[in-house]
Amino acid sequence: MKKSTLTVLVLGVLSLDVWLSLSLLHPHQRTIRDIYKEAKAGNAASQYDVGVYYFEGRYGGRNLSEAVKWYRKAAEQGYPAALNNLGLMYRNGWGVRRDLAHAVALYTQAAEAGDPAGASNLGGMYLDGIGVKRDYQAAIKWTMKAAEKGQSSAEHNLGRIYQEGLGVKADLDKAREWYQKAADHGFAASQYNLALLYQYGKGVKADFEKARVLYEKAAKQGMPDAQNNLASFYFNGQGVKKDVPKAMDLFKKAAEGGFPLAWQNLGQIYRDGTAVKQDFGKSFLAYREAARAGLPGSQFQLGIMYARGLGVPQDLKQAVVWYKKAADQGLASASNNLGALYLQGAGVPKDTKKAAALFAEAEKDGYLLGTFNLANLYYSGQDGKRDLKKARSYYLQAAKAGNRSAQFDLGLMSYRGEGAPADYVAALYWFKKAAAQGHMDAAYNVGHIYDRGLGVPQDFKEALKWFEKAAAKGNGLALTNLGIYYGAGRVVERDSDKAFKYTEKAALQGERQAEQNLGYFYENGIGTPKDIQKAVDWYEKAVRQGQPLAALRLSAIYGTGVGVKEDDIEALKWYVLARQLGVKSSKVDLARLQAAMTPDEIKAAHAKAKAYWAQHLRPKDCSRGGCVFWTDMPEAAQKG
């Protein structure tokens, strides 16, 4: 399984509204009834406290409109904290219609009255251009006033201002200093941002231990961002001993706290099954939560799960829906997969032009599979416009970027002279590139080029080396060639046992040359006891894959009756098939076979050959050429 690489949020919560707590120093010394009575009598501080009570639900349930009413009463008397909190209600539309401009006006009154929370919130509005034109200098002015009074939210925002260089020259040292002040005051967002600086070594020496401690502090305050990142530390053993159960608990807390990346991480963990038991059902549910929250990566994963039926019944239409959502957000991998569905007509009507456009989108964003698929589309001409030069260009682009399949296909095009003149040296170069990345067919092709001496001096030792590499990964053609090398004693000591072993492995994979060679081994007892019936069986398998010499051997076996019942009709049938498959022989050979046969027997043999061809060898698809068709032989009813 691929090792999980979990998503860690890299941007902190940078700007927060400040909520003031009760103004009373010792609220336990006075009852709620006493406070309410004082508020009705016009005491601004008590009116503010009643507003807080209604907001927090201490009168039997939260009542935002009542909270607004009492904040307004206190604000009308110029009570700074009430001005701030009323501004917050208008800013968020709590208990009142949202009005950002009015929120700015209320924050301004609170700030001018010396309220540090109001000054901090006003600075935040100027900083982000909310309800007022963005003005970094005004933001710095009011944020600094609040920070000088120890307002932790303002200290935090100053950290942001210096980190991002908003109205000032970026200065990570000053950013860290202000984050540290706010963090020391217990401000979770600053603890989180400071942890990020230590985790990634921004302005400080990277220190996972310090980062982990800060994440712990923010996580204990219920900050889901911090819970997610702390979970990744425990999951990967960064700055702390690896503890998967604790990591899972933290991921779940962050997810339940409304943090989509935590759902995405849970989806990945359950999908991969490296640290916990693989569970596609749980993975699907987690990815769905993150996908619904708009995370393109999870939308993409949800598309994959619907397409493959992982954790949910296969539903290609739903796969299309989620791939499209991710693609609309610019995720190149989703554009690629959506293109593949359009190309196949899976979940959507087949549309090669749409597929090509989607592959082009993915290619434009640098997604190698998109480039590779676009190359395949131009090569195959599925959109009706086969263009080998364009195919070659896209294969080259993907090959240079390291895509091993593109390297292999580019090698094939160079070998065959497609889209450019044949170039065996270039073919060898790209096959070696692909082979270095474990492409076993490419390794075989390198051996083939050295074996034939194509563009390079013939070198059987080098060919053997590459055949062995490909054979070690199960390549049938390489196994076939090793059988030939050991059978003939080519640059190795002749070894019939090894020759038989390699040939049998290849034949069991359906390699037609190996099937033919294995028949020869059984016919002649090479590396195995002689067994004519097994020879016949393997020769016939080879014939069904178009091997003419196998048909010729069957003709000889039935003609001589060695190990089988002599049968002239069978002998002639296989001879006719051998000629149909390309064996060049003279009319004398045919005459010798037909010499002892009657015209009816000759016709029967030809009829059996034609029927066998129709059943086992008639080509089904010749759209790309290379097919061999039946040709009636003029000698069919004659004696030579």
Buried (B, 14 or more C-beta within 10 A) or exposed (E): EEEBEBBBBEEBBBBBBBEBEBBBEEBEEEEEEEBBEBBEEEBBBBBBBBBBBBBEEEBEEBBBEBBBBBBBBBBEBEBBBBBBBBBBBBBBEBBBEEBBEBBBBBBBBBBBBEBBBBBBBBBBBBBBEBBBEBBBEBBBBBBBBBBEBEBBBBBBBBBBBBBBEBBBEEBBEBBBBBBBBBBEBEBBBBBBBBBBBBBEEBBBEEBBEBBBBBBBBBBEBEBBBBBBBBBBBBBBEBBBEEBBEBBBBBBBBBBEBEBBBBBBBBBBBBBBBEBBEEBBEBBBBBBBBBBBBEBBBBBBBBBBBBBEEBBBEEBBEBBBBBBBBBBEBEBBBBBBBBBBBBBEEBBBEEBBEBBBBBBBBBBEBEBBBBBBBBBBBBBEBBBEEEBBEBBBBBBBBBBEEEBBBBBBBBBBBBBEEBBEEBBBEBBBBBBBBBBEEEBBBBBBBBBBBBBEEBBEEEBBEBBBBBBBBBBEBEBBBBBBBBBBBBBEEBEBEEBBEBBBBBBBBBBEBEBBBBBBBBBBBBBEEBBBEEBBEBBBBBBBBBBBBBBBBBBBBBBBBBBEEEBBEEBBBBBBBBBBBBBBBEBEEEEEBBEEBBEEBEEEBBBBBBBBBBEBBEEEBEEEEEEEEEEBEBEEBEBBEEBE
